[in-house]
């Protein structure tokens, strides 16, 4: 009897070894995949083994399992994570900080202990260097979270932190450091204002310039602001110079011939309503550089508003898509809307597809029945239709149908007559069901 029991015991051990051997040699990739299995027991087993392996590659998958729907799997994931939280894995943990803090928005359990455990590891003397370096991380989310930790726990002094934060590529990191230092360490921030005049983010440049101009009448900083690439900063500099008796007009006239600041000079003469420089601005309206033509268009509307429509129509026909788009934007801003015929004339007078697209966009601003006239004119013109693909035309027809009931305006008799004539010239088969719906809406009003 004893020999039989011993035999069964040996057979059981052999069977267990055979069943578990494949798991013992499972790779970390296989275990990560197994941690996503639908079977909770398999997920729990995989998570525990990932923790024992100690490879930081498993960190992202373990964070997910910390919020698993099965309590036992969650507990196993927390235990596994605690084994991975060692100094050797700190860089991998920093890369997972967005996922760690995402646990604050997961409510299957209270995850604050896990978050505090991660923070405690990063804030140790050994790992603070890694945390500081991550303030300049290419990943914006990581950089912001690390800056929050450094500020909240006062890891280093402001003199050390600010140069690192202002060197970050993420604008929000720089903004946060700017605001924090402005409240708590204004004297330290004072030493950075000059360098911040070159910051890529306009609000930081503007705040730095405003502080410098308030502190002292520094002509050099004011002139730098006059040719800044953003109009908001130029306006601030113009106001300051005028209050201090500086001849801003002469400054901008001088810079019209300087390539690097010509665009700002065109803007300045328009902003200051220098009508005497109208001819100079007109010259740049036909300049070879699109950005100068675009700025000249804006200034001409201020200096020669009686001819605004002429400038805007020329802008719509401009070979540059950016100038054409700006002209369309200004047309909407100034409420200079074109009727269907005028829009079609602009399209037909231009060979540029971006002009046609801009005119189609402007047609959304006009009376819905005038827009019907425009769409029918467009669809009956083979040359114009060739500038669009069929999907764009269908989209415009569908958009008109969606907007149909938003206005109760009725068509004039002239519009009804014109729509009736144009309907006969449109090949309905080209636009299939979308044109059918469009035509049906018109038939309800007796337009065939």
C-alpha positions as CSV (number, residue, x, y, z in Angstrom):
1,X,0.0,0.0,0.0
2,X,2.8,2.4,0.9
3,X,4.6,1.6,-2.4
4,X,1.4,2.4,-4.3
5,X,0.9,5.8,-2.6
6,X,4.6,6.6,-3.3
7,X,4.1,5.7,-6.9
8,X,1.0,8.0,-7.2
9,X,3.0,10.8,-5.5
10,X,5.8,10.5,-8.0
11,X,3.4,10.4,-11.0
12,X,1.7,13.6,-9.7
13,X,5.0,15.4,-9.5
14,X,5.9,14.3,-13.0
15,X,2.5,15.5,-14.3
16,X,2.8,18.9,-12.6
17,X,6.3,19.4,-13.9
18,X,5.1,18.7,-17.4
19,X,2.2,21.1,-17.1
20,X,4.2,23.9,-15.6
21,X,7.4,23.6,-17.7
22,X,6.2,25.6,-20.7
23,X,5.2,28.4,-18.3
24,X,8.7,28.4,-16.7
25,X,10.3,29.1,-20.0
26,X,7.7,31.6,-21.2
27,X,9.3,34.8,-22.5
28,X,8.3,38.2,-21.1
29,X,6.5,39.0,-24.3
30,X,4.4,35.8,-23.9
31,X,3.6,36.8,-20.3
32,X,2.6,40.3,-21.2
33,X,0.2,38.8,-23.8
34,X,-1.0,36.3,-21.2
35,X,-1.7,39.2,-18.8
36,X,-4.4,40.4,-21.2
37,X,-6.1,37.0,-21.4
38,X,-9.8,36.8,-20.7
39,X,-9.2,34.2,-17.9
40,X,-8.6,36.0,-14.6
41,X,-6.5,33.2,-13.2
42,X,-4.1,33.4,-16.2
43,X,-3.8,37.1,-15.9
44,X,-3.1,36.9,-12.2
45,X,-0.4,34.2,-12.7
46,X,1.2,36.2,-15.6
47,X,1.2,39.4,-13.5
48,X,2.9,37.7,-10.5
49,X,5.6,36.1,-12.8
50,X,6.2,39.5,-14.5
51,X,6.9,41.0,-11.1
52,X,9.4,38.2,-10.2
53,X,11.2,38.6,-13.5
54,X,11.9,42.3,-12.6
55,X,12.1,43.5,-16.2
56,X,10.9,47.2,-16.5
57,X,9.5,46.4,-19.9
58,X,6.5,45.0,-18.0
59,X,5.8,48.2,-16.2
60,X,3.1,49.6,-18.7
61,X,1.2,46.4,-18.7
62,X,1.3,46.1,-14.9
63,X,-0.1,49.6,-14.6
64,X,-3.1,48.6,-16.7
65,X,-3.7,45.5,-14.5
66,X,-3.6,47.7,-11.4
67,X,-7.1,48.7,-12.5
68,X,-8.2,45.2,-13.6
69,X,-11.8,44.3,-13.0
70,X,-10.8,41.3,-10.9
71,X,-9.7,42.3,-7.4
72,X,-7.2,39.4,-7.2
73,X,-5.5,40.5,-10.4
74,X,-5.3,44.1,-9.1
75,X,-3.7,43.0,-5.9
76,X,-1.2,40.8,-7.8
77,X,-0.3,43.8,-10.1
78,X,0.3,46.0,-7.1
79,X,2.7,43.4,-5.6
80,X,4.4,43.0,-9.0
81,X,4.9,46.7,-9.4
82,X,6.4,47.1,-5.9
83,X,9.1,44.6,-7.0
84,X,9.9,46.6,-10.1
85,X,10.2,49.9,-8.2
86,X,14.0,50.0,-7.8
87,X,16.6,52.5,-8.8
88,X,17.7,50.6,-11.8
89,X,14.3,50.9,-13.4
90,X,13.7,54.6,-12.7
91,X,14.1,55.8,-16.3
92,X,11.5,53.3,-17.5
93,X,9.2,54.4,-14.7
94,X,9.5,58.0,-15.7
95,X,8.4,57.1,-19.2
96,X,5.3,55.6,-17.8
97,X,4.3,58.6,-15.6
98,X,1.3,59.6,-17.7
99,X,-0.1,56.1,-17.3
100,X,0.6,56.2,-13.6
101,X,-1.2,59.5,-13.0
102,X,-4.0,58.3,-15.2
103,X,-4.9,55.9,-12.4
104,X,-6.2,59.0,-10.5
105,X,-9.2,58.8,-13.0
106,X,-9.7,55.1,-12.6
107,X,-12.2,54.1,-9.9
108,X,-12.2,50.4,-9.5
109,X,-10.0,50.8,-6.5
110,X,-8.1,53.6,-4.7
111,X,-4.7,53.8,-6.5
112,X,-3.2,56.6,-4.4
113,X,-0.8,54.2,-2.7
114,X,0.7,53.1,-6.0
115,X,1.1,56.7,-7.2
116,X,2.7,57.8,-3.9
117,X,5.1,54.8,-4.1
118,X,6.2,55.9,-7.6
119,X,6.7,59.5,-6.4
120,X,8.7,58.4,-3.4
121,X,11.1,56.5,-5.6
122,X,11.6,59.4,-8.0
123,X,12.1,61.9,-5.2
124,X,15.0,60.0,-3.5
125,X,18.4,61.6,-3.6
126,X,19.6,58.9,-6.0
127,X,16.9,59.5,-8.6
128,X,16.4,63.3,-8.4
129,X,18.9,63.8,-11.3
130,X,16.7,61.6,-13.5
131,X,13.6,63.5,-12.5
132,X,15.3,66.9,-13.3
133,X,16.5,65.7,-16.7
134,X,13.0,64.6,-17.6
135,X,11.8,68.2,-17.3
136,X,13.3,68.6,-20.8
137,X,11.8,65.3,-22.1
138,X,10.7,65.3,-25.7
139,X,7.4,63.8,-24.4
140,X,5.4,66.9,-23.3
141,X,3.2,65.0,-20.8
142,X,6.3,63.5,-19.1
143,X,8.0,66.9,-18.9
144,X,4.9,68.6,-17.4
145,X,4.5,65.9,-14.8
146,X,8.1,65.9,-13.8
147,X,8.1,69.7,-13.5
148,X,5.0,69.5,-11.2
149,X,6.9,67.0,-9.0
150,X,10.0,69.2,-8.8
151,X,8.0,72.3,-7.9
152,X,5.7,70.7,-5.5
153,X,8.4,68.9,-3.5
154,X,11.1,71.7,-4.0
155,X,13.6,69.3,-5.4
156,X,16.0,72.1,-6.4
157,X,16.1,75.9,-6.0
158,X,14.7,78.3,-8.6
159,X,18.2,79.3,-9.9
160,X,18.8,75.7,-10.9
161,X,15.3,74.8,-12.2
162,X,14.4,77.8,-14.4
163,X,17.2,77.4,-17.0
164,X,16.2,73.8,-17.4
165,X,12.5,74.6,-17.6
166,X,12.9,77.5,-20.1
167,X,15.0,75.2,-22.3
168,X,12.1,72.8,-22.6
169,X,10.5,72.4,-26.1
170,X,7.1,72.3,-24.5
171,X,5.4,75.7,-24.2
172,X,3.3,74.7,-21.2
173,X,6.4,73.7,-19.3
174,X,7.9,77.1,-19.9
175,X,4.6,78.8,-19.1
176,X,4.2,77.0,-15.8
177,X,7.8,77.7,-14.8
178,X,7.3,81.4,-15.7
179,X,4.1,81.7,-13.6
180,X,5.5,79.8,-10.7
181,X,8.7,81.8,-10.5
182,X,6.8,85.1,-11.1
183,X,4.8,84.4,-7.9
184,X,7.4,82.9,-5.7
185,X,10.8,83.9,-7.0
186,X,10.3,87.2,-9.0
187,X,13.9,88.3,-8.4
188,X,15.3,85.0,-10.0
189,X,12.9,85.4,-12.9
190,X,14.2,89.0,-13.4
191,X,17.5,87.6,-14.7
192,X,15.7,85.6,-17.5
193,X,13.5,88.4,-19.0
194,X,16.0,89.3,-21.7
195,X,16.5,85.8,-22.9
196,X,12.7,85.2,-22.8
197,X,12.3,87.9,-25.5
198,X,13.4,85.1,-27.9
199,X,10.9,82.5,-26.6
200,X,8.8,80.9,-29.3
201,X,5.6,81.2,-27.4
202,X,4.1,84.7,-27.8
203,X,2.5,85.1,-24.3
204,X,5.9,84.5,-22.7
205,X,7.6,87.0,-25.0
206,X,4.9,89.6,-24.4
207,X,5.0,89.2,-20.6
208,X,8.8,89.5,-20.6
209,X,8.7,92.6,-22.9
210,X,6.0,94.2,-20.8
211,X,8.0,93.8,-17.6
212,X,11.2,95.2,-19.2
213,X,9.4,98.2,-20.6
214,X,7.7,98.9,-17.3
215,X,11.0,98.6,-15.4
216,X,12.9,101.0,-17.6
217,X,12.6,102.9,-20.9
218,X,14.9,100.6,-22.7
219,X,14.8,101.7,-26.4
220,X,16.6,98.6,-27.6
221,X,14.0,96.2,-26.2
222,X,11.2,98.4,-27.5
223,X,12.6,98.4,-31.0
224,X,12.9,94.6,-30.9
225,X,9.2,94.5,-30.0
226,X,8.4,96.7,-32.9
227,X,9.6,94.0,-35.4
228,X,8.4,91.0,-33.4
229,X,6.7,88.3,-35.5
230,X,3.4,88.7,-33.6
231,X,1.2,91.7,-33.9
232,X,0.1,91.6,-30.3
233,X,3.7,92.3,-29.2
234,X,4.2,94.9,-31.9
235,X,1.1,96.8,-30.6
236,X,2.5,96.8,-27.1
237,X,5.8,98.2,-28.3
238,X,4.1,100.8,-30.5
239,X,2.1,102.1,-27.6
240,X,5.2,102.3,-25.4
241,X,7.2,104.2,-28.0
242,X,4.4,106.6,-28.6
243,X,4.0,107.3,-24.9
244,X,7.7,108.0,-24.7
245,X,7.8,110.4,-27.7
246,X,9.6,108.0,-30.1
247,X,9.0,108.4,-33.9
248,X,7.5,105.0,-34.7
249,X,6.5,106.0,-38.2
250,X,10.0,106.9,-39.1
251,X,11.2,103.6,-37.7
252,X,8.8,101.6,-39.8
253,X,9.6,103.6,-42.9
254,X,13.3,102.9,-42.5
255,X,12.6,99.1,-42.0
256,X,10.6,98.8,-45.2
257,X,13.8,98.2,-47.1
258,X,15.2,95.7,-44.5
259,X,14.2,92.2,-45.6
260,X,14.2,90.7,-42.1
261,X,11.7,93.3,-40.8
262,X,9.8,94.4,-44.0
263,X,6.7,92.5,-43.0
264,X,6.5,94.2,-39.6
265,X,7.1,97.6,-41.2
266,X,4.2,97.0,-43.7
267,X,2.0,96.1,-40.7
268,X,3.1,99.1,-38.7
269,X,2.4,101.6,-41.4
270,X,-1.1,100.1,-41.8
271,X,-1.7,100.0,-38.1
272,X,-0.7,103.6,-37.7
273,X,-2.9,104.7,-40.6
274,X,0.0,106.2,-42.6
275,X,-2.0,107.1,-45.7
276,X,1.0,108.9,-47.1
277,X,2.7,105.5,-47.5
278,X,-0.1,104.0,-49.5
279,X,1.9,103.8,-52.7
280,X,4.7,102.0,-50.9
281,X,2.3,99.4,-49.5
282,X,0.7,98.9,-53.0
283,X,4.2,98.0,-54.3
284,X,4.4,95.1,-51.8
285,X,0.8,94.0,-52.8
286,X,2.5,92.7,-56.0
287,X,5.7,91.5,-54.4
288,X,7.1,88.1,-55.2
289,X,7.0,87.0,-51.6
290,X,3.6,85.6,-50.5
291,X,4.0,86.6,-46.9
292,X,4.6,90.3,-47.9
293,X,1.6,90.3,-50.2
294,X,-0.5,88.9,-47.4
295,X,0.6,91.6,-45.0
296,X,0.2,94.3,-47.6
297,X,-3.4,93.1,-48.2
298,X,-4.2,93.7,-44.5
299,X,-2.6,97.1,-44.5
300,X,-4.3,98.2,-47.7
301,X,-7.7,97.6,-46.2
302,X,-6.9,100.0,-43.5
303,X,-5.3,102.7,-45.7
304,X,-7.6,102.5,-48.7
305,X,-10.9,101.1,-47.5
306,X,-12.8,102.5,-50.4
307,X,-11.1,100.0,-52.7
308,X,-11.3,97.0,-50.3
309,X,-13.3,94.9,-52.7
310,X,-10.8,95.3,-55.5
311,X,-7.9,94.3,-53.2
312,X,-9.8,91.3,-51.8
313,X,-10.8,90.1,-55.3
314,X,-7.2,90.3,-56.4
315,X,-6.3,88.4,-53.2
316,X,-8.7,85.6,-54.1
317,X,-7.0,85.2,-57.5
318,X,-3.5,85.2,-56.0
319,X,-1.3,82.3,-57.0
320,X,-0.4,81.7,-53.3
321,X,-3.0,79.6,-51.3
322,X,-2.1,81.5,-48.1
323,X,-2.9,84.9,-49.7
324,X,-6.1,83.5,-51.2
325,X,-7.2,82.1,-47.8
326,X,-6.4,85.4,-46.0
327,X,-8.4,87.3,-48.6
328,X,-11.4,85.0,-48.0
329,X,-11.0,85.4,-44.2
330,X,-10.9,89.2,-44.5
331,X,-13.9,89.2,-46.8
332,X,-16.0,87.4,-44.1
333,X,-14.5,89.7,-41.4
334,X,-15.5,92.9,-43.3
335,X,-18.8,91.4,-44.5
336,X,-18.1,92.0,-48.2
337,X,-20.1,89.0,-49.5
338,X,-20.3,88.2,-53.2
339,X,-23.3,86.9,-55.0
340,X,-23.3,83.7,-57.1
341,X,-22.3,85.4,-60.4
342,X,-19.5,87.3,-58.8
343,X,-18.1,84.1,-57.1
344,X,-18.2,82.3,-60.4
345,X,-16.5,85.1,-62.2
346,X,-13.7,85.0,-59.7
347,X,-13.3,81.2,-60.2
348,X,-13.4,81.5,-64.0
349,X,-10.9,84.3,-64.1
350,X,-8.4,82.2,-62.1
351,X,-6.6,78.9,-63.0
352,X,-5.9,78.0,-59.4
353,X,-7.9,75.3,-57.6
354,X,-7.4,77.0,-54.2
355,X,-9.3,80.0,-55.6
356,X,-12.2,77.8,-56.5
357,X,-12.2,76.2,-53.0
358,X,-12.1,79.6,-51.3
359,X,-15.1,80.8,-53.4
360,X,-17.0,77.6,-52.5
361,X,-16.3,78.3,-48.8
362,X,-17.4,82.0,-49.2
363,X,-20.7,80.7,-50.8
364,X,-21.7,79.4,-47.3
365,X,-22.0,83.1,-46.2
366,X,-24.7,84.1,-48.7
367,X,-28.5,83.6,-48.9
368,X,-29.3,79.9,-49.2
369,X,-31.1,80.4,-52.6
370,X,-28.3,82.4,-54.0
371,X,-26.1,79.5,-52.9
372,X,-28.3,77.2,-54.9
373,X,-27.7,79.4,-58.0
374,X,-24.0,79.2,-57.3
375,X,-23.9,75.4,-56.9
376,X,-25.9,74.9,-60.1
377,X,-23.6,77.3,-62.0
378,X,-20.6,75.4,-60.6
379,X,-22.0,71.9,-61.6
380,X,-22.9,73.0,-65.1
381,X,-19.4,74.3,-65.8
382,X,-17.2,71.5,-66.9
383,X,-14.0,73.4,-66.5
384,X,-14.8,74.4,-62.9
385,X,-16.1,71.0,-62.0
386,X,-12.7,69.5,-63.1
387,X,-11.0,71.4,-60.3
388,X,-12.9,69.3,-57.7
389,X,-13.3,65.6,-57.1
390,X,-16.8,64.2,-57.1
391,X,-16.7,63.8,-53.3
392,X,-16.3,67.5,-52.8
393,X,-19.3,68.4,-54.9
394,X,-21.4,65.8,-53.2
395,X,-20.3,67.2,-49.8
396,X,-21.4,70.7,-50.8
397,X,-24.8,69.3,-51.9
398,X,-25.2,67.4,-48.7
399,X,-24.2,70.5,-46.7
400,X,-26.8,72.6,-48.4
401,X,-29.4,70.0,-47.6
402,X,-28.3,70.0,-43.9
403,X,-28.7,73.8,-43.7
404,X,-31.9,73.9,-45.7
405,X,-34.3,74.2,-42.7
406,X,-32.1,76.6,-40.7
407,X,-33.5,79.6,-42.6
408,X,-37.1,80.3,-43.7
409,X,-36.1,82.8,-46.4
410,X,-38.0,82.3,-49.6
411,X,-36.5,82.7,-53.1
412,X,-37.2,85.7,-55.2
413,X,-38.9,85.3,-58.5
414,X,-35.7,86.1,-60.3
415,X,-33.9,83.3,-58.3
416,X,-36.7,80.9,-59.1
417,X,-36.4,81.6,-62.8
418,X,-32.6,81.4,-62.8
419,X,-32.7,78.1,-60.9
420,X,-35.2,76.6,-63.3
421,X,-32.9,77.5,-66.3
422,X,-29.8,76.2,-64.6
423,X,-31.4,72.9,-63.5
424,X,-31.9,71.9,-67.1
425,X,-28.1,72.3,-67.8
426,X,-26.9,70.1,-65.0
427,X,-26.2,66.4,-65.7
428,X,-28.0,64.9,-62.8
429,X,-26.5,61.4,-63.2
430,X,-23.1,62.8,-62.3
431,X,-23.9,63.4,-58.7
432,X,-26.5,60.6,-58.2
433,X,-28.4,60.5,-54.9
434,X,-27.0,63.7,-53.5
435,X,-28.2,65.7,-56.5
436,X,-31.5,63.8,-56.3
437,X,-32.1,65.0,-52.7
438,X,-31.0,68.5,-53.7
439,X,-33.5,68.5,-56.6
440,X,-36.3,67.1,-54.5
441,X,-36.0,70.0,-52.0
442,X,-36.3,72.4,-54.9
443,X,-39.4,70.6,-56.3
444,X,-41.3,71.1,-53.0
445,X,-41.2,74.8,-53.9
446,X,-42.3,74.3,-57.5
447,X,-38.8,74.6,-58.9
448,X,-38.1,71.9,-61.5
